[in-house]
């Protein structure tokens, strides 16, 4: 029975290594993640998937988060696929991920641009590789995982993940006009609106 399990530090180490090597090319990023994970055990892959989903959910579950107003500025008037944005944000590494949830204006320091912060390529990489390793033994593998999910190592990592995530204390107002976002997201406003030709919205 497999007993190997990874933690969130290993998760981010894998993400950041691929991010550095891919230099912004998301197709290459996906291939690098697939290559790295291909040698992992079933339990390691499954845990990687669970960690990914923890971070994904932390991004999308607050519909009133100011981050969605930030994407309005970046995308010139509309919000992107929320799961696609979560995937892109995770692919940028731990610091960018945590800083953006805490302060969405941090996105001005990234290369987020219209239609280019929408990425789901990593979303099912680990679970698809895990399924290949199952070889039809889904029930057996599920039973093997139970002791891991109940282990202190697994539980402590879940606590660590949740303790590191902070959100800004200002909620999004769906009725905001463009100009009203300037004092709320000054760096993004300056980068994507003030320095561009006005895009005729709001």
Backbone bond lengths (Angstrom), bond angles and torsions (degrees), N, CA, C in turn:
res aa  C-N    CA-C-N  psi(-1)  N-CA   C-N-CA  omega(-1)  CA-C   N-CA-C  phi
1 X - - - 1.451 - - 1.527 110.42 -
2 X 1.344 117.07 133.95 1.446 121.50 179.67 1.529 110.01 -71.18
3 X 1.313 116.05 137.33 1.451 120.05 178.13 1.527 111.70 -122.41
4 X 1.321 117.19 0.23 1.462 119.92 -175.97 1.512 111.52 -73.45
5 X 1.314 115.06 142.40 1.454 121.27 -179.83 1.519 107.90 -147.83
6 X 1.315 117.51 144.09 1.456 119.94 177.87 1.522 108.73 -103.26
7 X 1.322 116.91 170.28 1.456 120.54 175.65 1.529 109.37 -121.66
8 X 1.324 116.85 179.12 1.457 120.81 -176.66 1.526 112.14 -66.31
9 X 1.330 117.73 -27.26 1.465 119.96 176.66 1.527 110.47 -64.15
10 X 1.322 116.41 -43.70 1.461 121.20 177.94 1.528 110.17 -66.08
11 X 1.316 116.87 -37.82 1.461 121.38 176.96 1.519 110.04 -56.76
12 X 1.335 116.72 -52.77 1.464 120.07 -177.54 1.521 112.13 -68.96
13 X 1.304 117.50 -33.37 1.461 120.42 176.10 1.533 110.24 -59.65
14 X 1.324 116.08 -42.26 1.465 121.56 179.12 1.524 111.01 -66.66
15 X 1.329 116.82 -44.21 1.460 122.06 179.23 1.527 110.61 -61.67
16 X 1.319 117.23 -47.86 1.449 121.67 -173.71 1.523 112.55 -71.71
17 X 1.308 116.71 -30.81 1.462 120.03 174.99 1.529 110.06 -65.14
18 X 1.319 116.92 -45.45 1.465 121.16 179.19 1.525 111.01 -67.49
19 X 1.317 116.96 -37.57 1.464 121.09 178.44 1.527 111.44 -61.79
20 X 1.308 115.56 -43.84 1.467 120.50 -179.35 1.526 111.18 -65.52
21 X 1.320 116.94 -44.62 1.457 120.84 -177.21 1.531 112.75 -71.89
22 X 1.324 116.64 -31.57 1.473 120.21 -176.19 1.531 112.48 -82.23
23 X 1.327 117.30 -19.44 1.470 122.62 176.27 1.535 112.76 51.10
24 X 1.311 116.10 45.13 1.457 120.39 175.77 1.513 115.65 89.72
25 X 1.319 117.76 -6.65 1.466 121.61 177.92 1.531 108.10 -85.73
26 X 1.326 116.76 105.76 1.458 120.17 -173.28 1.520 113.46 -71.27
27 X 1.324 117.73 -29.53 1.468 119.81 174.65 1.525 109.95 -64.28
28 X 1.322 115.87 -42.00 1.463 120.37 177.13 1.521 110.30 -67.39
29 X 1.311 116.70 -37.74 1.468 120.96 177.52 1.525 110.22 -57.60
30 X 1.331 117.26 -46.43 1.465 121.65 179.53 1.519 110.91 -59.90
31 X 1.329 116.57 -45.37 1.469 121.05 -178.60 1.525 111.23 -63.80
32 X 1.319 116.57 -38.21 1.463 120.42 179.50 1.531 111.04 -68.11
33 X 1.329 116.40 -39.59 1.470 120.04 176.90 1.528 109.93 -64.11
34 X 1.315 116.64 -45.18 1.469 120.97 178.96 1.529 111.16 -59.31
35 X 1.324 116.08 -43.57 1.467 120.33 -179.96 1.523 111.27 -63.46
36 X 1.319 116.41 -43.93 1.468 121.23 -179.44 1.522 111.17 -64.37
37 X 1.325 116.80 -44.31 1.462 121.11 -174.81 1.530 113.47 -79.00
38 X 1.310 117.37 -16.39 1.472 120.26 -174.71 1.523 112.94 -61.09
39 X 1.331 117.47 -25.16 1.469 120.46 -179.46 1.532 112.69 -95.67
40 X 1.317 117.09 0.85 1.467 120.29 -178.04 1.527 110.86 -78.39
41 X 1.319 114.77 156.32 1.463 120.59 177.45 1.523 109.98 -74.88
42 X 1.323 115.39 166.47 1.459 120.86 178.45 1.527 111.48 -56.46
43 X 1.321 117.49 -47.25 1.463 120.56 -176.55 1.525 111.47 -67.15
44 X 1.322 117.71 -35.49 1.465 120.66 177.08 1.518 110.63 -65.51
45 X 1.317 116.80 -42.40 1.462 121.28 178.52 1.525 110.97 -63.83
46 X 1.314 115.52 -43.06 1.461 119.73 -178.23 1.524 110.54 -65.32
47 X 1.311 116.01 -38.85 1.458 118.93 179.38 1.525 110.67 -71.07
48 X 1.325 118.13 -37.46 1.468 121.30 174.83 1.527 109.53 -55.99
49 X 1.338 116.19 -43.51 1.459 121.42 179.84 1.530 111.13 -63.19
50 X 1.315 116.45 -42.89 1.464 120.46 -179.52 1.534 110.70 -64.27
51 X 1.327 116.56 -42.11 1.465 120.51 178.00 1.526 110.03 -62.98
52 X 1.337 116.21 -44.25 1.464 119.76 178.20 1.526 110.32 -56.83
53 X 1.317 116.37 -46.11 1.459 120.12 -177.37 1.522 112.09 -67.10
54 X 1.341 117.42 -29.66 1.459 120.47 175.21 1.527 109.85 -62.68
55 X 1.339 116.04 -47.13 1.457 120.38 -179.32 1.528 111.68 -70.77
56 X 1.311 116.56 -35.76 1.464 120.87 177.30 1.529 110.18 -62.02
57 X 1.322 116.19 -49.48 1.466 121.20 -178.84 1.518 111.09 -62.09
58 X 1.329 116.74 -38.71 1.462 120.25 179.59 1.527 111.27 -61.92
59 X 1.324 116.76 -26.35 1.461 121.01 179.54 1.516 112.21 -81.49
60 X 1.328 117.65 -43.28 1.470 120.51 -169.41 1.531 114.64 -93.88
61 X 1.316 118.42 -13.85 1.468 118.55 -168.63 1.523 114.38 -75.67
62 X 1.335 118.30 -16.66 1.457 120.51 179.60 1.522 110.16 -105.09
63 X 1.321 115.97 95.61 1.463 120.62 -177.16 1.527 112.06 -65.48
64 X 1.327 116.72 -21.59 1.462 120.48 -179.06 1.520 113.14 -95.28
65 X 1.325 117.09 6.12 1.456 119.83 177.90 1.524 109.94 -61.74
66 X 1.322 116.37 141.19 1.461 121.29 -179.25 1.530 112.00 -61.95
67 X 1.314 116.20 -16.04 1.462 120.03 -179.37 1.528 111.87 -59.30
68 X 1.314 117.55 -30.00 1.466 119.64 -178.93 1.523 110.96 -76.40
69 X 1.314 118.28 -26.89 1.463 120.77 171.05 1.530 109.88 -71.40
70 X 1.326 116.33 -35.55 1.464 120.14 176.61 1.528 110.50 -59.78
71 X 1.326 116.31 -39.50 1.457 119.55 -179.69 1.525 112.15 -70.74
72 X 1.319 116.78 -25.72 1.461 120.09 174.00 1.534 109.30 -61.64
73 X 1.312 116.78 -42.71 1.461 121.04 179.26 1.528 110.78 -67.19
74 X 1.312 116.37 -44.55 1.463 120.51 -178.27 1.521 111.82 -65.54
75 X 1.331 116.58 -41.98 1.467 120.98 -174.73 1.526 113.77 -91.92
76 X 1.311 117.03 9.78 1.470 121.21 176.17 1.524 112.53 62.35
77 X 1.319 115.81 46.03 1.448 118.23 170.51 1.500 118.27 116.16
78 X 1.330 118.94 -4.01 1.462 119.09 178.13 1.520 109.45 -144.48
79 X 1.300 115.36 159.52 1.465 121.51 179.85 1.527 109.18 -93.55
80 X 1.301 116.73 148.74 1.460 120.83 -179.50 1.532 110.71 -87.11
81 X 1.302 116.73 175.93 1.462 123.51 172.82 1.528 108.55 -54.95
82 X 1.313 117.63 121.48 1.462 120.10 -174.44 1.536 112.35 -63.41
83 X 1.328 117.11 -39.62 1.471 119.65 178.56 1.521 110.42 -71.41
84 X 1.322 116.14 -33.64 1.455 120.18 176.49 1.516 111.12 -65.88
85 X 1.335 116.33 -39.34 1.460 119.25 177.30 1.522 110.60 -67.17
86 X 1.325 117.14 -41.30 1.468 120.44 178.66 1.521 110.44 -58.59
87 X 1.331 116.42 -43.34 1.463 120.26 178.45 1.512 112.04 -61.88
88 X 1.336 115.97 -43.46 1.466 119.97 178.96 1.524 110.34 -63.31
89 X 1.349 116.12 -45.55 1.460 120.00 -177.51 1.520 111.34 -62.31
90 X 1.308 117.85 -43.20 1.457 121.57 177.77 1.525 110.60 -62.02
91 X 1.334 116.50 -38.95 1.472 120.31 -178.40 1.526 112.29 -65.46
92 X 1.335 117.66 -16.14 1.467 120.93 -179.05 1.528 113.44 -82.41
93 X 1.325 117.07 -9.94 1.460 120.06 178.23 1.519 113.33 106.77
94 X 1.314 115.42 165.58 1.464 121.51 -171.32 1.521 113.09 -63.72
95 X 1.329 118.33 -46.20 1.455 120.15 -176.44 1.523 111.69 -62.15
96 X 1.335 116.92 -46.78 1.461 120.51 179.24 1.521 110.50 -63.23
97 X 1.317 116.26 -40.51 1.462 120.73 179.05 1.526 111.16 -59.90
98 X 1.323 117.07 -54.36 1.463 120.85 -175.88 1.526 111.87 -66.80
99 X 1.330 117.02 -41.76 1.455 120.27 -178.99 1.522 111.78 -65.79
100 X 1.331 117.61 -35.39 1.457 120.81 -179.56 1.520 111.87 -69.41
101 X 1.328 117.47 -40.78 1.464 119.48 177.63 1.529 110.89 -64.88
102 X 1.311 116.19 -35.68 1.462 120.53 -179.72 1.530 111.26 -74.87
103 X 1.325 115.83 -39.18 1.466 121.07 -177.92 1.532 109.13 -145.78
104 X 1.330 118.33 95.01 1.470 121.85 -176.46 1.523 114.55 -56.28
105 X 1.331 117.71 -22.94 1.466 119.84 178.14 1.529 111.10 -64.16
106 X 1.329 116.21 -15.60 1.466 121.30 177.47 1.533 111.11 -60.47
107 X 1.332 117.15 -23.37 1.464 121.02 179.70 1.522 112.46 -59.10
108 X 1.318 116.89 -21.27 1.465 120.25 177.43 1.524 111.48 -64.00
109 X 1.329 116.93 -21.98 1.468 120.90 179.55 1.527 112.27 -85.44
110 X 1.327 116.94 -4.54 1.461 121.29 -179.51 1.524 110.12 -103.25
111 X 1.339 115.71 178.86 1.465 119.33 177.31 1.527 111.65 -95.21
112 X 1.339 116.56 22.62 1.464 120.76 176.48 1.525 109.64 -57.87
113 X 1.319 116.42 127.25 1.457 120.78 179.77 1.525 109.35 -146.31
114 X 1.309 116.82 173.25 1.454 121.62 -174.44 1.525 111.86 -51.88
115 X 1.321 115.26 124.69 1.466 124.14 177.33 1.527 114.03 62.93
116 X 1.334 118.45 9.07 1.462 120.09 -178.07 1.520 112.12 -116.84
117 X 1.315 116.63 19.35 1.472 119.55 172.46 1.526 107.39 -128.52
118 X 1.323 113.73 48.46 1.457 122.68 -177.58 1.525 107.35 -137.97
119 X 1.321 116.79 102.37 1.465 120.88 -170.35 1.526 110.87 -146.40
120 X 1.330 115.95 120.26 1.465 120.52 178.33 1.526 112.42 -117.77
121 X 1.325 116.66 10.21 1.456 120.22 -175.29 1.516 115.21 -60.10
122 X 1.333 116.30 -28.02 1.469 119.99 -178.02 1.520 112.44 -89.39
123 X 1.314 116.88 -11.62 1.457 121.08 -166.96 1.523 113.91 -57.85
124 X 1.324 117.61 -38.76 1.466 119.82 -175.63 1.539 113.35 -120.73
125 X 1.327 116.53 14.15 1.469 119.71 -178.52 1.521 111.13 -59.57
126 X 1.324 116.87 -52.68 1.467 120.42 -175.42 1.520 111.92 -65.27
127 X 1.323 117.39 -45.25 1.464 119.40 -176.40 1.523 111.27 -68.39
128 X 1.337 117.88 -33.83 1.464 120.09 177.44 1.526 111.21 -67.29
129 X 1.335 116.42 -39.49 1.463 119.62 176.51 1.530 110.28 -66.60
130 X 1.335 116.52 -37.52 1.468 120.28 178.38 1.522 110.87 -63.57
131 X 1.323 116.55 -40.63 1.465 120.60 179.39 1.522 111.10 -62.63
132 X 1.329 116.37 -36.57 1.464 120.09 177.67 1.529 110.62 -63.02
133 X 1.331 115.74 -34.95 1.467 120.17 -179.32 1.526 112.32 -78.89
134 X 1.342 117.33 -18.23 1.468 121.14 179.60 1.520 111.51 -64.11
135 X 1.328 115.01 -42.98 1.470 121.81 -178.00 1.534 110.91 53.92
136 X 1.326 114.75 46.18 1.459 119.83 175.21 1.513 115.30 81.91
137 X 1.325 117.83 2.71 1.467 120.93 -176.79 1.534 111.13 -103.16
138 X 1.329 115.70 50.94 1.463 120.72 -175.00 1.530 111.78 -62.49
139 X 1.320 116.77 -48.39 1.468 120.44 -177.64 1.522 110.61 -62.45
140 X 1.321 116.25 -44.15 1.464 120.90 179.94 1.526 110.80 -61.96
141 X 1.327 116.23 -45.12 1.460 120.58 -178.65 1.534 111.22 -65.87
142 X 1.325 116.26 -37.85 1.458 119.92 178.78 1.525 110.80 -62.01
143 X 1.315 116.11 -41.37 1.464 120.83 177.97 1.523 111.02 -64.76
144 X 1.333 115.89 -36.65 1.460 120.07 -179.88 1.525 111.93 -67.21
145 X 1.315 116.34 -28.91 1.458 120.42 -177.13 1.522 113.43 -77.04
146 X 1.323 118.03 -25.73 1.461 121.18 -173.30 1.526 113.89 -51.82
147 X 1.339 119.76 -46.80 1.469 118.84 179.16 1.525 112.72 -61.06
148 X 1.343 116.75 -31.77 1.455 120.05 179.62 1.524 111.13 -69.89
149 X 1.340 116.14 -43.22 1.466 119.11 -178.77 1.523 111.70 -65.22
150 X 1.337 115.69 -24.72 1.464 120.55 -178.60 1.533 112.80 -95.66
151 X 1.326 116.39 0.28 1.461 120.27 -175.92 1.524 111.52 -75.50
152 X 1.331 116.43 154.91 1.461 121.52 178.07 1.519 111.15 -63.84
153 X 1.330 117.49 -34.55 1.463 121.15 179.99 1.527 110.15 -61.59
154 X 1.320 115.90 -47.33 1.458 120.69 -179.60 1.529 110.73 -63.58
155 X 1.322 116.63 -47.35 1.461 120.51 -177.07 1.523 111.74 -64.37
156 X 1.328 117.38 -39.86 1.464 120.19 -178.94 1.523 110.88 -66.94
157 X 1.322 116.62 -33.06 1.461 119.20 178.32 1.525 111.04 -69.71
158 X 1.332 116.87 -37.40 1.459 120.19 176.87 1.530 110.47 -62.45
159 X 1.319 116.12 -40.94 1.464 121.09 178.17 1.522 110.43 -63.91
160 X 1.322 116.35 -41.74 1.463 121.22 179.60 1.524 110.81 -61.79
161 X 1.326 116.93 -45.34 1.464 121.55 -179.95 1.525 110.46 -56.94
162 X 1.323 116.11 -49.48 1.462 120.56 -177.41 1.524 112.56 -67.84
163 X 1.317 116.98 -31.78 1.464 120.15 -178.21 1.526 112.22 -73.49
164 X 1.324 117.11 -24.90 1.466 120.94 -177.66 1.533 112.79 -82.48
165 X 1.319 117.56 -20.11 1.463 121.31 -175.22 1.527 110.87 -86.75
166 X 1.323 115.47 125.77 1.458 121.89 176.57 1.526 108.99 -123.57
167 X 1.311 116.59 147.60 1.462 122.05 177.19 1.518 109.65 -118.58
168 X 1.329 115.60 148.59 1.456 119.56 174.44 1.521 109.92 -65.00
169 X 1.321 117.14 158.52 1.469 120.70 -175.25 1.526 113.30 -95.40
170 X 1.333 117.77 9.99 1.458 120.99 178.97 1.520 110.21 -109.31
171 X 1.316 116.84 125.40 1.457 121.42 179.40 1.524 111.74 -87.92
172 X 1.292 114.89 151.77 1.453 122.94 177.25 1.537 110.44 -70.31
173 X 1.317 116.06 141.47 1.458 122.66 171.74 1.523 107.21 -113.35
174 X 1.313 116.91 116.30 1.461 120.74 -176.15 1.530 112.61 -67.49
175 X 1.328 117.37 -12.65 1.463 120.74 -179.48 1.526 113.47 -96.56
176 X 1.342 116.67 2.49 1.455 119.01 178.85 1.528 111.18 -57.79
177 X 1.310 115.71 140.85 1.457 121.77 170.86 1.528 108.29 -89.45
178 X 1.313 114.98 162.51 1.459 120.16 -176.20 1.531 112.28 -52.25
179 X 1.325 116.40 -49.45 1.463 119.92 -175.83 1.517 112.26 -64.29
180 X 1.316 117.19 -27.72 1.462 121.13 -179.58 1.523 112.18 -69.29
181 X 1.325 116.92 -17.29 1.457 120.17 -179.96 1.531 112.29 -82.75
182 X 1.319 116.57 -15.85 1.469 119.49 -175.90 1.526 113.22 -57.43
183 X 1.348 120.24 -49.88 1.467 118.89 179.69 1.536 113.49 -73.04
184 X 1.321 116.58 -18.24 1.461 120.38 -178.92 1.521 112.23 -84.24
185 X 1.335 115.50 -36.40 1.464 122.04 -178.31 1.536 108.10 -133.13
186 X 1.324 117.15 64.01 1.469 120.48 -171.21 1.523 115.44 -60.37
187 X 1.319 117.33 -41.01 1.469 119.64 -177.51 1.530 111.15 -70.06
188 X 1.324 116.00 -42.07 1.464 119.58 177.63 1.522 111.18 -66.50
189 X 1.317 115.77 -40.12 1.462 119.99 179.53 1.530 109.83 -61.47
190 X 1.314 115.85 -45.16 1.460 120.44 -179.25 1.529 111.42 -64.70
191 X 1.320 116.14 -38.27 1.462 120.99 -176.12 1.528 112.60 -76.31
192 X 1.313 116.90 -40.54 1.463 120.09 -171.20 1.525 115.12 -107.48
193 X 1.331 117.39 -10.94 1.467 119.59 -179.05 1.523 111.37 -122.87
194 X 1.337 116.86 -60.43 1.458 120.84 -173.61 1.525 112.87 -59.76
195 X 1.327 117.11 -36.02 1.457 120.71 -178.02 1.520 113.21 -91.46
196 X 1.326 116.47 1.14 1.464 121.11 179.47 1.517 108.90 -113.42
197 X 1.300 115.64 162.24 1.451 118.88 172.66 1.522 108.66 -63.89
198 X 1.316 116.69 133.73 1.463 120.55 179.69 1.526 109.96 -55.26
199 X 1.344 115.90 130.63 1.450 119.57 -172.17 1.521 114.21 -94.40
200 X 1.334 115.92 17.92 1.454 119.99 168.54 1.502 117.03 68.87
201 X 1.327 116.38 24.88 1.467 119.06 179.89 1.516 109.73 -115.57
202 X 1.332 114.46 160.26 1.466 122.36 176.56 1.540 110.14 65.70
